[in-house]
Each structure stands twice: as structure tokens, then as C-alpha cells.
């Protein structure tokens, strides 16, 4: 009887061991699948976050390029207007170009204000203020309604002073995009 009980115990242990091994193997496979699924989810989330960052960066880059082009276009048209005022040759076409450039710049600046980080928005607002001041001065000179101290020499000084805020804005934009080091001299 002793050997019968031993055989039964061995058989029960063998069956139990076989069943336990199957359960342990299944649980191990389930955990491995869960880790794999979590890893896949994490990779997908990382990819979505990367794509979102890239899309935002591209949107800022496009916004910066558009704003920069608009400010430079307005500054170039104002330079042509100043030259025309100095030679007393302002035409309606030039006035129309100035209005167009100003209107386009204002639209680009307004759109950019919704996208720009604070550091860039501050630099863009400073440049915009200088552009607006020069625009007003050129318009008063053209209309012959200048204020005290406003003349062509003051307009020339204002135009010369305009380039520093434009270069600063450009530098801050490039630093924000990671193209230029933020602490590099302008």
C-alpha cells in the first residue's frame, strides 16, 4: 500500500506540476504581452508628442518667416518713400505700395500675436512700434503736417534706428527655433 500511495502522490504532484507550469507559463506570457502593449502605447504616445512638437515648431517657423518678410517689406517700402520724399518725387503708386505693405504687416503681426512666445512677442511689438512711428512720421511729412522737430533728417534717423529692433526680433526668433544661441551677440 505504501507504494500505491507513493505512486498516487507522485501522479498528483506530476499532474499538479504540469498544470502549475502551464498556469505560470500563461501568466508569464500575459505579463510579457502587457509589457509589450504598454511599450507600444508609450512609443505611439511619444511619436504623437514628437509630431505635435514638430508641427508647432513648423507653425512657428512659418509664422516667423511670414512676419519677418512682412516687416522687411514694410521697412523697404518706407525706405523708398523716404528717398522719394527727399527728392520730392512721391507718387500715388508709392503711397499705394506703402499702404499695402502696412496693411499686410499689420495682418501678419496680428496673426503672429496668437502664436508667438512672450520673448518673441515682446521683440515683435517693439519692432512694430518703431515701424508704426516711422509710418506716421512719413505720412505727416508727405501730407505737410509735421510736428515740431519732424523733418526729413528725423525720418532718416528713425529709419536708421528701425533696423536694430528688426535684427533683434529676427535674432530672438532664430534663437526660439534653435538656430542661433540665445546669448550670441547680435
C-alpha positions as a Python dict, from the first residue, in 0.01 Angstrom:
ca = {
    (1, 'X'): (0, 0, 0),
    (2, 'X'): (282, 224, 66),
    (3, 'X'): (395, 202, -290),
    (4, 'X'): (37, 268, -416),
    (5, 'X'): (10, 583, -212),
    (6, 'X'): (353, 688, -329),
    (7, 'X'): (250, 635, -688),
    (8, 'X'): (-71, 833, -638),
    (9, 'X'): (116, 1116, -464),
    (10, 'X'): (375, 1119, -743),
    (11, 'X'): (98, 1119, -1005),
    (12, 'X'): (-88, 1401, -829),
    (13, 'X'): (233, 1601, -793),
    (14, 'X'): (319, 1535, -1158),
    (15, 'X'): (-25, 1647, -1275),
    (16, 'X'): (-18, 1945, -1035),
    (17, 'X'): (329, 2040, -1152),
    (18, 'X'): (225, 2014, -1514),
    (19, 'X'): (-86, 2227, -1451),
    (20, 'X'): (112, 2477, -1242),
    (21, 'X'): (376, 2504, -1514),
    (22, 'X'): (105, 2576, -1771),
    (23, 'X'): (-52, 2842, -1546),
    (24, 'X'): (286, 3000, -1469),
    (25, 'X'): (380, 2998, -1838),
    (26, 'X'): (43, 3155, -1931),
    (27, 'X'): (77, 3427, -1664),
    (28, 'X'): (432, 3499, -1774),
    (29, 'X'): (318, 3526, -2137),
    (30, 'X'): (29, 3755, -2032),
    (31, 'X'): (269, 3982, -1842),
    (32, 'X'): (507, 3988, -2140),
    (33, 'X'): (216, 4078, -2372),
    (34, 'X'): (101, 4350, -2130),
    (35, 'X'): (454, 4495, -2118),
    (36, 'X'): (474, 4481, -2495),
    (37, 'X'): (137, 4654, -2531),
    (38, 'X'): (239, 4921, -2279),
    (39, 'X'): (567, 4971, -2462),
    (40, 'X'): (379, 5003, -2793),
    (41, 'X'): (136, 5253, -2638),
    (42, 'X'): (429, 5451, -2496),
    (43, 'X'): (602, 5454, -2835),
    (44, 'X'): (282, 5572, -3003),
    (45, 'X'): (234, 5844, -2741),
    (46, 'X'): (597, 5954, -2779),
    (47, 'X'): (554, 5964, -3155),
    (48, 'X'): (233, 6171, -3126),
    (49, 'X'): (406, 6412, -2887),
    (50, 'X'): (705, 6438, -3121),
    (51, 'X'): (478, 6503, -3420),
    (52, 'X'): (287, 6765, -3220),
    (53, 'X'): (612, 6938, -3122),
    (54, 'X'): (733, 6926, -3481),
    (55, 'X'): (402, 7067, -3610),
    (56, 'X'): (418, 7351, -3355),
    (57, 'X'): (778, 7421, -3446),
    (58, 'X'): (690, 7428, -3815),
    (59, 'X'): (393, 7658, -3745),
    (60, 'X'): (619, 7896, -3552),
    (61, 'X'): (885, 7880, -3824),
    (62, 'X'): (625, 7964, -4089),
    (63, 'X'): (481, 8241, -3873),
    (64, 'X'): (828, 8385, -3809),
    (65, 'X'): (917, 8376, -4177),
    (66, 'X'): (592, 8546, -4271),
    (67, 'X'): (624, 8812, -4001),
    (68, 'X'): (988, 8875, -4082),
    (69, 'X'): (912, 8908, -4454),
    (70, 'X'): (625, 9147, -4378),
    (71, 'X'): (834, 9369, -4153),
    (72, 'X'): (1120, 9379, -4402),
    (73, 'X'): (881, 9455, -4688),
    (74, 'X'): (728, 9744, -4493),
    (75, 'X'): (1072, 9874, -4392),
    (76, 'X'): (1191, 9857, -4754),
    (77, 'X'): (884, 10040, -4884),
    (78, 'X'): (928, 10305, -4613),
    (79, 'X'): (1290, 10344, -4724),
    (80, 'X'): (1170, 10404, -5081),
    (81, 'X'): (912, 10657, -4954),
    (82, 'X'): (1180, 10841, -4757),
    (83, 'X'): (1404, 10856, -5065),
    (84, 'X'): (1109, 10984, -5267),
    (85, 'X'): (1031, 11248, -5001),
    (86, 'X'): (1395, 11358, -5003),
    (87, 'X'): (1384, 11402, -5381),
    (88, 'X'): (1025, 11535, -5375),
    (89, 'X'): (910, 11251, -5605),
    (90, 'X'): (641, 11068, -5407),
    (91, 'X'): (392, 10903, -5642),
    (92, 'X'): (46, 10759, -5585),
    (93, 'X'): (186, 10418, -5671),
    (94, 'X'): (444, 10451, -5394),
    (95, 'X'): (175, 10566, -5149),
    (96, 'X'): (-34, 10266, -5252),
    (97, 'X'): (266, 10034, -5201),
    (98, 'X'): (315, 10179, -4854),
    (99, 'X'): (-50, 10124, -4761),
    (100, 'X'): (-42, 9770, -4895),
    (101, 'X'): (279, 9685, -4710),
    (102, 'X'): (146, 9837, -4389),
    (103, 'X'): (-186, 9653, -4417),
    (104, 'X'): (-11, 9321, -4485),
    (105, 'X'): (233, 9376, -4199),
    (106, 'X'): (-48, 9457, -3957),
    (107, 'X'): (-231, 9139, -4057),
    (108, 'X'): (82, 8926, -4019),
    (109, 'X'): (164, 9089, -3686),
    (110, 'X'): (-189, 9030, -3556),
    (111, 'X'): (-179, 8664, -3663),
    (112, 'X'): (165, 8620, -3510),
    (113, 'X'): (48, 8753, -3174),
    (114, 'X'): (-159, 8435, -3138),
    (115, 'X'): (144, 8210, -3191),
    (116, 'X'): (449, 8394, -3060),
    (117, 'X'): (603, 8304, -2726),
    (118, 'X'): (641, 8602, -2493),
    (119, 'X'): (1007, 8675, -2571),
    (120, 'X'): (938, 8692, -2944),
    (121, 'X'): (609, 8880, -2896),
    (122, 'X'): (792, 9148, -2698),
    (123, 'X'): (1058, 9190, -2967),
    (124, 'X'): (792, 9189, -3243),
    (125, 'X'): (587, 9453, -3058),
    (126, 'X'): (893, 9673, -3020),
    (127, 'X'): (969, 9643, -3392),
    (128, 'X'): (602, 9705, -3474),
    (129, 'X'): (600, 10020, -3258),
    (130, 'X'): (909, 10153, -3441),
    (131, 'X'): (750, 10071, -3778),
    (132, 'X'): (429, 10249, -3673),
    (133, 'X'): (615, 10557, -3551),
    (134, 'X'): (812, 10582, -3875),
    (135, 'X'): (499, 10524, -4082),
    (136, 'X'): (322, 10808, -3902),
    (137, 'X'): (619, 11040, -3950),
    (138, 'X'): (639, 10959, -4322),
    (139, 'X'): (267, 11018, -4364),
    (140, 'X'): (288, 11357, -4187),
    (141, 'X'): (590, 11455, -4398),
    (142, 'X'): (407, 11354, -4715),
    (143, 'X'): (95, 11547, -4614),
    (144, 'X'): (297, 11851, -4499),
    (145, 'X'): (152, 11829, -4145),
    (146, 'X'): (466, 11773, -3944),
    (147, 'X'): (501, 11832, -3573),
    (148, 'X'): (778, 12029, -3410),
    (149, 'X'): (1113, 11862, -3472),
    (150, 'X'): (980, 11640, -3750),
    (151, 'X'): (1169, 11670, -4076),
    (152, 'X'): (1349, 11451, -4328),
    (153, 'X'): (1656, 11426, -4103),
    (154, 'X'): (1437, 11296, -3817),
    (155, 'X'): (1281, 11045, -4056),
    (156, 'X'): (1628, 10931, -4166),
    (157, 'X'): (1731, 10886, -3800),
    (158, 'X'): (1410, 10696, -3729),
    (159, 'X'): (1471, 10469, -4029),
    (160, 'X'): (1830, 10404, -3921),
    (161, 'X'): (1711, 10326, -3567),
    (162, 'X'): (1448, 10085, -3704),
    (163, 'X'): (1699, 9820, -3809),
    (164, 'X'): (1815, 9737, -3455),
    (165, 'X'): (1468, 9624, -3336),
    (166, 'X'): (1418, 9431, -3662),
    (167, 'X'): (1753, 9250, -3620),
    (168, 'X'): (1676, 9183, -3253),
    (169, 'X'): (1336, 9036, -3343),
    (170, 'X'): (1498, 8816, -3606),
    (171, 'X'): (1766, 8701, -3361),
    (172, 'X'): (1510, 8610, -3093),
    (173, 'X'): (1302, 8421, -3349),
    (174, 'X'): (1606, 8224, -3463),
    (175, 'X'): (1702, 8151, -3102),
    (176, 'X'): (1349, 8029, -3031),
    (177, 'X'): (1375, 7792, -3327),
    (178, 'X'): (1711, 7666, -3201),
    (179, 'X'): (1904, 7803, -3499),
    (180, 'X'): (2101, 8063, -3304),
    (181, 'X'): (2226, 8053, -2947),
    (182, 'X'): (2016, 8289, -2733),
    (183, 'X'): (2320, 8456, -2578),
    (184, 'X'): (2512, 8516, -2900),
    (185, 'X'): (2580, 8880, -2972),
    (186, 'X'): (2350, 9037, -3226),
}
